Amino acid sequence: MLRESGVERLTSTLPHNTSISNLHVGFNNIGDGGANAIFQANLSRTVLQTLKLGGNLIADQGLALVPAFLESMSNLVVLHLNNNMIGDVGARYLAQGLALSDCLQVLNLNGNRIRDPGLEIMSHALIGGAGTRAQLIRIFGNHPRSCSGHRPWAPNTSLKALHLASNWLRDPGADRIAAILEGNWNLTNVELASNRIGDEGARALADALRYSMLDPSNNKVPRKICLSCNNLSSI
């Protein structure tokens, strides 16, 4: 199992391997120190496209260097940070990084500790922010128990898949997602399983789909909305 000291030795060699395109360090125990070692390594000289750091006991301070890292990485398309201990402070670091990145398309944050304030912060980075092209944002198992009156995500025309399963969004959250669907013709895959969404939220989503189908400017109606394991009775 790779730990912080092993990561430090690994990162000392990576800048010299400019042809590396994928780095998978998932499900070890690198912690915040190991994550920071990776983020501060001079990887901008590489062609790194995929970085997977899931399941590594990374908390908020392990993302402190993410903004500068994402700004410097001109080829990074996929970043996995799933199954860590990232909270709202970490979400703020990620939001700053998203605003600085012009190539990141996939961000996996399944199973962290991001709640309402973190989701709100990250939403601002996706409001047509400077250069942001995140096409897949996964927030799975982060327990935002309500939307606190805020839209969890803002319209982003490049967003193609939005995975928010197991977030306890409930009907208010479904209503916010519906608003996003109305303005995102490229959004074709929405995962909302296990969010305690009831009939009211389902109606809002159905209305959003109906609106998108009627709008003549829309040529990409969302094709998949998963509502399994919610609280639907009848519509």
C-alpha positions, -999 to +999 in steps of 0.1 A: +000+000+000+014+034-011+018+060+017+029+096+018+066+088+018+062+065-013+043+092-031+071+117-025+096+093-041+072+087-070+066+124-077+103+131-078+106+110-109+073+120-127+085+154-141+112+135-160+087+111-176+071+136-200+052+108-219+030+098-189-007+102-196-024+082-169-016+081-132-037+059-109-029+061-072-064+051-060-072+034-027-040+038-009-033+059+022-015+089+008-035+114+029-032+151+026+006+151+025+007+127-004-019+146-023+000+179-019+031+161-031+014+152-063-002+186-068+031+205-062+051+182-085+061+198-117+037+178-139+029+206-164+057+193-186+040+159-189+010+150-211-010+137-181-046+134-190-060+112-162-053+114-125-071+091-101-067+097-063-099+081-050-099+063-016-068+080-002-080+096+031-076+130+014-093+158+034-097+196+027-061+206+032-050+180+007-066+202-020-050+234-010-027+233-040-054+222-065-061+257-080-025+262-091-022+226-102-053+227-124-042+261-139-009+246-149-022+213-164-031+220-200-038+183-208-056+171-177-091+159-187-101+135-158-096+140-121-110+114-096-112+123-060-139+099-050-142+082-016-121+107+004-130+131+032-133+163+012-157+188+027-169+223+020-134+239+024-121+214-002-150+223-024-138+259-023-104+249-035-119+228-063-141+257-073-111+280-077-094+253-097-123+248-120-124+285-128-087+283-137-088+252-158-097+252-195-095+215-202-109+195-172-140+176-184-145+149-157-145+155-120-155+125-097-163+135-062-184+104-052-186+096-015-171+127+001-184+151+028-195+180+006-227+196+018-249+226+009-222+253+013-197+233-008-223+226-035-232+263-037-196+274-040-189+249-067-220+259-086-205+294-090-175+279-108-199+264-134-218+295-143-200+299-176-169+306-156-136+315-172-127+286-194-145+260-174-155+229-195-164+204-168-186+179-187-191+154-159-195+163-123-202+135-100-213+143-064-223+109-051-229+102-014-221+136-002-253+141+018-264+177+010-296+173+029-313+202+013-306+229-013-310+257+013-329+277-013-299+277-037-296+261-071-270+233-066-256+238-101-259+267-126-266+263-163-234+253-182-239+245-219-210+221-220-222+199-192-231+165-206-236+143-176-246+152-141-244+125-114-259+135-080-270+102-066-274+097-029-273+133-020-307+137-002-317+165-026-354+159-020-380+179-039-364+213-036-332+199-051-352+182-080-368+216-087-333+232-090-322+204-113-353+209-134-343+246-139-309+234-151-324+209-175-344+237-191-313+256-200-289+228-209-296+212-242-264+192-241-272+176-208-281+140-218-275+120-186-288+129-151-284+106-122-307+114-092-311+080-076-316+078-038-323+114-032-357+111-014-374+129-044-411+127-042-440+133-067-436+171-066-399+169-076-407+143-103-433+167-118-408+195-119-384+173-138-411+161-162-421+197-169-385+206-176-382+177-201-415+187-217-402+223-220-370+212-236-388+191-262-411+220-272-383+245-275-373+248-312-337+257-303-331+224-286-317+196-306-304+174-278-332+164-254-318+148-222-321+111-228-316+095-194-328+106-160-325+080-133-349+084-104-346+049-089-348+044-051-367+077-044-401+083-029-423+084-060-459+071-056-478+083-087-477+112-110 
